[in-house]
Amino acid sequence: MWRSRKSRDRRTVVCIACGDSVLREDAREYDKEGNRWDRREKEFEYLCTDCDDDICHQPRDGLESLITSIESDGLSREEFLDRYAAAIADSADPPEDG
């Protein structure tokens, strides 16, 4: 049988993108590891629906480890983006002749 509406989760969570407080039931789970289906020993962060709609929902396999490998203390935004662009270019498969 369906649960009554009164039993829904009425907690609020904070959107990690904009900082707004939203009801948990209206928020979207964000898992920086990219696998929200593996729920063991995880604490999820949350996005409001507007911010969730604005992000790319493409697979992020290896993104966290790539970012961790190129960031360092004191790195400017421009230096970080240059390193990121170079790492992405290095990891791209070369086009096949044919």
Summary of the structure (lengths in Angstrom):
residues: 98
radius of gyration: 18.6
end to end distance: 59.2
largest distance: 62.4
contacts: 171
relative contact order: 0.12
helix: 36%
strand: 13%
